[in-house]
Amino acid sequence: MVPEPNFPAQPDEFIGRNNQIEAFREVLAQGLLTGRTPSFAVLGDWGVGKSSLLLKYSAICSGQDYAMLPVFFSVSTELADYKRFAEGLLDTFARALETSDSLATRLRGELQKWKLSKLLIGGVSLNRQGPEFFLSSGTAILKHALHDVWRHFIRPAQLKGAIFFLDDLHNFFYPGAQGIALALRDQFQEFAIHGVNYSVCFSARCDYFSDIRSFAEPAVRFYDKVYLSSFTPQETDEYTAAVFGDSVQIRHLSSWLYEKTFGHPYFLAFVSRQLLSLAQAHVSEPERFWPAIFKRLEQEKFRSDLAHVTEREVQLLRDVANAPIEEIGPRELSNQYERKVARFRLTRKLLTSVRESVRSPSAGSARSDRAELLGAL
């Protein structure tokens, strides 16, 4: 297996997460018995494999054992409202149906006609003459279209239902985490009440529900939640064997990789890729290559995070890096930057994630860390 830190893992190369996969299989089995598949939320920090797990889930549910149609939709920050979200989701749903092996030739032809008469294609409304299409909200569009698809395509294709995999739902800021989670809950609970087996499985940051205080809130309790963290040592062993081969030598390498990356999937893939390139046949002594690997990691990860910082925030970071004192608060900063302090704290967390997630060969002082920060700026 070739390590690819910048891409989700292919389902056939997916490693670990056995408990999470078993939980998903149990949910699918429940849906087969009741005709109503529960919805899922996969929560975790960046780089821990949320997208990879969603792709694995989609491959599982489409198998013969479950016969569910997976609809994989990457949520973009460009979505302005729920209506645009609904239109994008329906377009993706139609493409998933077109490529499904369960859809007969006759149904494919009917689907093409349905798309032309029912969906927005390129932002232009085509032949939308039914009274239900005078409803302009995203909820109304999804409600009618998905009921329509269930009757005309899902059931004739002998599919058990469909699961909408929404990757990075936190990118959809409108109308906030509670609003979008609640809107989806209301939408898909209504489908279940009417015997239409649609469910949602979305990924988001681990703090996605943090602003919703009560566990009893509908937007929280509707979803079975899966929390992802770094790989265990056993999962790291499995990953190392898949990349480097299984041998006594590789077991030593796995321990070294876990020590350096703490099992974080992104860093594990990154370090493994660099080690393959640098060490080649000499992976028995990985520590020799660690300084070069760590330098490359700092260059790529740290600078990519810095690219998201505004000019004023960069100046603020320069001031902090130059400061002679160890602790810096609002009073130590000039008035023009005081409003940026809260944002700076969040930015600083992001920019120091490499230091928290990957062990440096030598632990420097706080002042030397700031000196490195200044140099990067």
C-alpha positions as CSV (number, residue, x, y, z in Angstrom):
1,M,0.0,0.0,0.0
2,V,1.3,3.5,-0.9
3,P,0.8,6.0,1.9
4,E,-1.2,9.0,0.7
5,P,-1.6,11.6,3.5
6,N,-3.4,14.1,1.3
7,F,-6.2,11.7,0.2
8,P,-8.8,9.5,2.0
9,A,-8.0,5.8,2.1
10,Q,-9.6,3.6,-0.6
11,P,-12.1,1.2,1.0
12,D,-10.1,-1.8,-0.1
13,E,-7.0,-0.4,1.6
14,F,-8.8,0.8,4.8
15,I,-7.1,-0.2,8.0
16,G,-8.4,-0.4,11.6
17,R,-11.5,1.1,13.1
18,N,-13.0,-2.3,13.7
19,N,-15.4,-1.1,16.5
20,Q,-16.7,1.7,14.4
21,I,-17.2,-0.6,11.4
22,E,-19.0,-3.2,13.6
23,A,-21.3,-0.4,15.0
24,F,-22.2,0.6,11.4
25,R,-23.0,-3.0,10.4
26,E,-25.3,-3.3,13.4
27,V,-27.1,-0.1,12.3
28,L,-27.5,-1.5,8.8
29,A,-28.8,-4.8,10.1
30,Q,-31.3,-2.9,12.2
31,G,-32.5,-1.0,9.1
32,L,-33.1,-4.3,7.3
33,L,-35.3,-5.5,10.1
34,T,-37.3,-2.3,10.6
35,G,-37.1,-0.6,7.3
36,R,-35.6,2.5,9.0
37,T,-31.9,2.9,9.1
38,P,-30.6,5.1,11.9
39,S,-28.5,8.1,11.1
40,F,-24.8,8.5,12.0
41,A,-22.4,11.3,12.9
42,V,-18.7,10.6,12.6
43,L,-16.9,13.2,14.7
44,G,-13.2,13.9,15.1
45,D,-10.3,16.3,14.6
46,W,-8.6,17.0,11.3
47,G,-6.6,14.2,9.7
48,V,-7.9,11.3,11.8
49,G,-9.7,9.6,8.9
50,K,-13.3,10.8,8.9
51,S,-13.6,10.9,5.1
52,S,-11.9,7.5,4.9
53,L,-14.4,6.0,7.3
54,L,-17.3,7.5,5.3
55,L,-15.9,6.0,2.1
56,K,-15.6,2.6,3.9
57,Y,-19.1,2.9,5.1
58,S,-20.4,3.6,1.6
59,A,-18.7,0.6,0.2
60,I,-20.1,-1.6,3.0
61,C,-23.7,-0.5,2.6
62,S,-23.7,-1.0,-1.2
63,G,-22.8,-4.7,-0.9
64,Q,-25.2,-7.5,-1.5
65,D,-25.8,-8.0,2.2
66,Y,-27.4,-4.6,2.6
67,A,-28.3,-3.4,-0.9
68,M,-28.3,0.3,0.1
69,L,-27.5,3.1,-2.3
70,P,-24.6,5.2,-1.1
71,V,-24.7,8.9,-2.0
72,F,-21.4,10.6,-1.2
73,F,-21.6,14.4,-1.0
74,S,-18.7,16.6,0.0
75,V,-20.1,19.7,1.7
76,S,-18.5,22.9,0.4
77,T,-18.0,26.2,2.2
78,E,-19.6,27.8,-0.9
79,L,-23.1,26.6,0.1
80,A,-25.1,29.7,0.9
81,D,-28.3,28.2,2.2
82,Y,-30.3,25.0,2.6
83,K,-31.9,25.4,-0.9
84,R,-28.5,25.2,-2.6
85,F,-27.6,22.3,-0.4
86,A,-30.7,20.5,-1.4
87,E,-30.1,21.1,-5.1
88,G,-26.5,19.9,-4.9
89,L,-27.5,16.8,-2.9
90,L,-30.3,15.9,-5.4
91,D,-27.9,16.2,-8.3
92,T,-25.4,13.9,-6.6
93,F,-28.2,11.5,-5.8
94,A,-29.2,11.3,-9.4
95,R,-25.6,10.6,-10.5
96,A,-25.4,7.8,-7.9
97,L,-28.5,6.3,-9.2
98,E,-27.3,6.5,-12.8
99,T,-24.1,4.6,-11.9
100,S,-25.8,2.0,-9.7
101,D,-25.6,-1.6,-10.9
102,S,-29.1,-2.1,-9.5
103,L,-30.7,0.2,-12.0
104,A,-32.1,-1.5,-15.1
105,T,-31.6,0.0,-18.5
106,R,-35.3,1.0,-18.7
107,L,-35.0,2.8,-15.3
108,R,-31.9,4.7,-16.5
109,G,-33.9,6.1,-19.4
110,E,-36.7,7.1,-17.1
111,L,-34.2,8.7,-14.7
112,Q,-32.8,10.9,-17.5
113,K,-36.3,12.2,-18.2
114,W,-36.9,12.7,-14.5
115,K,-33.8,14.8,-14.1
116,L,-34.7,17.0,-17.0
117,S,-38.2,17.7,-15.7
118,K,-37.6,17.7,-11.9
119,L,-34.2,19.1,-11.1
120,L,-32.3,22.3,-11.5
121,I,-29.7,21.8,-14.1
122,G,-27.0,24.4,-14.2
123,G,-29.2,26.8,-12.2
124,V,-32.0,26.7,-14.8
125,S,-35.5,25.4,-13.8
126,L,-36.7,23.0,-16.6
127,N,-40.3,22.1,-17.0
128,R,-41.2,22.4,-13.3
129,Q,-44.9,22.5,-13.8
130,G,-46.3,20.4,-10.9
131,P,-47.9,22.5,-8.1
132,E,-45.4,21.1,-5.6
133,F,-42.5,22.7,-7.4
134,F,-43.8,26.2,-6.6
135,L,-42.4,25.6,-3.2
136,S,-39.0,27.1,-3.2
137,S,-37.4,26.0,0.1
138,G,-34.7,23.4,0.2
139,T,-36.8,21.3,2.6
140,A,-39.8,21.3,0.2
141,I,-37.6,20.4,-2.8
142,L,-35.9,17.5,-1.0
143,K,-39.2,16.3,0.5
144,H,-40.9,16.0,-2.9
145,A,-38.0,14.8,-5.0
146,L,-36.8,12.1,-2.6
147,H,-40.3,10.7,-2.2
148,D,-40.6,10.7,-5.9
149,V,-37.3,8.9,-6.4
150,W,-38.3,6.3,-3.8
151,R,-41.5,5.4,-5.7
152,H,-40.1,5.5,-9.2
153,F,-36.5,4.2,-8.9
154,I,-35.4,3.0,-5.5
155,R,-38.2,0.4,-5.0
156,P,-38.3,-0.8,-8.6
157,A,-34.5,-1.3,-8.5
158,Q,-35.1,-3.5,-5.4
159,L,-32.8,-1.3,-3.3
160,K,-33.5,-1.3,0.5
161,G,-32.9,2.4,0.7
162,A,-30.2,5.1,0.5
163,I,-27.7,6.6,2.8
164,F,-26.5,10.1,2.3
165,F,-22.9,10.5,3.3
166,L,-22.2,14.2,3.9
167,D,-18.5,14.7,4.3
168,D,-17.3,17.8,6.4
169,L,-20.7,19.0,7.3
170,H,-19.1,21.7,9.5
171,N,-18.2,23.5,6.2
172,F,-21.9,24.4,5.9
173,F,-22.2,27.4,8.3
174,Y,-25.8,28.3,7.6
175,P,-27.7,28.4,9.8
176,G,-25.2,26.9,12.3
177,A,-24.5,23.5,13.6
178,Q,-27.7,23.2,15.6
179,G,-29.8,24.6,12.7
180,I,-28.5,22.3,9.9
181,A,-28.4,19.2,12.2
182,L,-31.9,19.9,13.3
183,A,-33.1,20.6,9.7
184,L,-31.6,17.2,8.6
185,R,-33.2,15.5,11.5
186,D,-36.6,16.9,10.8
187,Q,-36.3,16.0,7.1
188,F,-35.1,12.4,7.5
189,Q,-37.3,11.6,10.4
190,E,-40.3,12.5,8.2
191,F,-39.1,10.1,5.6
192,A,-38.8,7.3,8.2
193,I,-42.4,8.0,9.5
194,H,-43.7,7.5,5.9
195,G,-41.7,4.2,5.4
196,V,-39.1,5.7,3.2
197,N,-35.7,4.3,4.2
198,Y,-33.3,7.2,3.8
199,S,-30.7,8.1,6.4
200,V,-27.8,10.5,6.9
201,C,-24.2,9.7,7.8
202,F,-22.2,12.9,8.2
203,S,-18.6,13.7,9.3
204,A,-17.7,16.9,11.2
205,R,-15.3,18.3,13.7
206,C,-15.3,16.7,17.2
207,D,-16.8,19.9,18.7
208,Y,-19.7,20.0,16.2
209,F,-22.4,19.7,18.8
210,S,-20.5,21.7,21.5
211,D,-22.9,24.7,21.3
212,I,-25.9,22.4,22.0
213,R,-26.0,22.0,25.8
214,S,-28.7,19.5,26.3
215,F,-28.3,15.9,25.2
216,A,-32.1,15.7,24.9
217,E,-32.0,18.2,22.0
218,P,-33.5,16.6,18.8
219,A,-30.4,17.7,16.8
220,V,-28.2,15.7,19.1
221,R,-30.1,12.5,20.0
222,F,-31.2,11.8,16.5
223,Y,-27.7,10.7,15.5
224,D,-25.7,7.7,16.6
225,K,-22.3,9.2,17.2
226,V,-18.9,7.7,16.4
227,Y,-15.9,9.5,17.7
228,L,-12.6,9.0,15.9
229,S,-9.2,9.6,17.5
230,S,-5.7,8.5,16.6
231,F,-4.8,4.9,15.8
232,T,-4.1,2.5,18.6
233,P,-0.6,0.8,18.7
234,Q,-2.3,-2.3,17.2
235,E,-3.8,-0.3,14.4
236,T,-0.4,1.3,13.8
237,D,1.1,-2.2,13.6
238,E,-1.5,-3.0,10.9
239,Y,-0.8,0.1,9.0
240,T,3.0,-0.3,9.1
241,A,2.7,-3.9,7.9
242,A,0.5,-2.8,5.0
243,V,3.0,-0.2,3.9
244,F,6.4,-1.8,4.6
245,G,5.5,-5.6,4.8
246,D,5.2,-7.8,7.8
247,S,8.4,-8.9,9.6
248,V,10.2,-8.7,12.9
249,Q,12.0,-5.6,11.6
250,I,8.7,-3.9,10.7
251,R,7.4,-4.4,14.2
252,H,10.3,-2.3,15.5
253,L,9.5,0.3,12.9
254,S,5.9,0.3,13.9
255,S,6.9,1.1,17.5
256,W,9.1,3.9,16.2
257,L,6.3,5.4,14.1
258,Y,3.8,5.3,17.0
259,E,6.4,7.1,19.2
260,K,6.8,9.8,16.6
261,T,3.2,10.3,15.5
262,F,1.2,9.0,18.4
263,G,-0.9,7.1,15.9
264,H,-2.3,10.2,14.2
265,P,-3.3,8.9,10.7
266,Y,-2.3,11.9,8.7
267,F,1.2,12.1,10.3
268,L,1.5,8.4,10.2
269,A,1.0,8.4,6.4
270,F,3.2,11.5,6.0
271,V,6.2,10.1,7.9
272,S,5.8,6.7,6.2
273,R,5.8,8.3,2.8
274,Q,8.9,10.3,3.6
275,L,10.6,7.2,5.1
276,L,9.9,5.2,2.0
277,S,11.5,7.9,-0.1
278,L,14.5,8.5,2.0
279,A,15.4,5.2,3.6
280,Q,14.3,2.9,0.8
281,A,15.8,-0.5,1.9
282,H,17.2,0.8,5.2
283,V,14.1,1.2,7.3
284,S,15.8,-0.7,10.1
285,E,17.3,2.6,11.2
286,P,14.5,5.1,10.8
287,E,15.9,7.6,13.4
288,R,18.7,8.5,11.0
289,F,16.1,10.1,8.7
290,W,13.9,11.7,11.3
291,P,15.5,15.2,11.2
292,A,14.9,15.5,7.5
293,I,11.4,14.1,7.8
294,F,10.5,16.5,10.6
295,K,11.9,19.5,8.7
296,R,9.7,18.5,5.7
297,L,6.7,18.1,7.9
298,E,7.2,21.6,9.4
299,Q,7.5,23.1,5.9
300,E,4.4,21.5,4.5
301,K,2.0,21.5,7.4
302,F,3.0,24.6,9.2
303,R,3.1,26.8,6.1
304,S,-0.1,25.4,4.8
305,D,-1.8,26.4,8.0
306,L,-0.2,29.8,7.9
307,A,-1.7,30.4,4.4
308,H,-5.1,30.7,6.1
309,V,-4.0,33.6,8.4
310,T,-4.8,37.2,7.5
311,E,-2.1,39.9,7.1
312,R,-3.1,41.5,10.4
313,E,-2.9,38.1,12.2
314,V,0.5,37.5,10.7
315,Q,1.7,40.8,12.1
316,L,0.3,39.8,15.5
317,L,2.1,36.5,15.3
318,R,5.3,38.3,14.5
319,D,4.9,40.5,17.6
320,V,4.3,37.5,19.8
321,A,7.3,35.7,18.4
322,N,9.5,38.8,19.1
323,A,8.1,39.3,22.6
324,P,10.8,38.9,25.3
325,I,8.3,37.6,27.9
326,E,6.9,34.1,28.1
327,E,3.2,34.9,28.7
328,I,1.4,37.4,26.5
329,G,-2.0,38.9,27.1
330,P,-4.1,41.6,25.6
331,R,-2.4,44.3,27.7
332,E,0.9,43.5,26.2
333,L,-0.4,44.1,22.7
334,S,-1.2,47.4,21.1
335,N,-4.8,48.5,20.9
336,Q,-5.1,47.8,17.2
337,Y,-4.6,44.1,17.9
338,E,-6.7,43.6,21.0
339,R,-9.7,42.6,19.1
340,K,-7.6,39.8,17.5
341,V,-6.5,38.2,20.7
342,A,-9.3,35.6,20.8
343,R,-8.8,34.7,17.1
344,F,-5.1,34.5,17.7
345,R,-5.5,31.9,20.4
346,L,-7.4,29.7,18.0
347,T,-4.9,30.4,15.2
348,R,-2.0,29.6,17.6
349,K,-3.6,26.2,18.4
350,L,-3.9,25.4,14.7
351,L,-0.3,26.5,13.9
352,T,1.1,24.5,16.8
353,S,-0.8,21.3,16.0
354,V,2.3,19.8,14.5
355,R,4.2,20.3,17.8
356,E,1.4,18.7,19.8
357,S,0.8,15.8,17.4
358,V,4.4,14.9,16.4
359,R,7.3,14.6,18.8
360,S,10.3,16.7,18.0
361,P,13.7,15.2,18.3
362,S,14.6,17.7,21.0
363,A,12.2,19.7,23.1
364,G,13.1,23.3,23.0
365,S,12.1,26.1,25.3
366,A,9.1,28.4,24.8
367,R,11.4,31.1,23.6
368,S,13.1,28.9,21.0
369,D,9.7,27.8,19.8
370,R,8.8,31.4,19.2
371,A,12.1,32.0,17.4
372,E,11.2,29.1,15.0
373,L,7.7,30.7,14.6
374,L,9.3,34.0,13.8
375,G,11.5,32.4,11.2
376,A,8.6,30.7,9.5
377,L,6.8,34.0,9.3
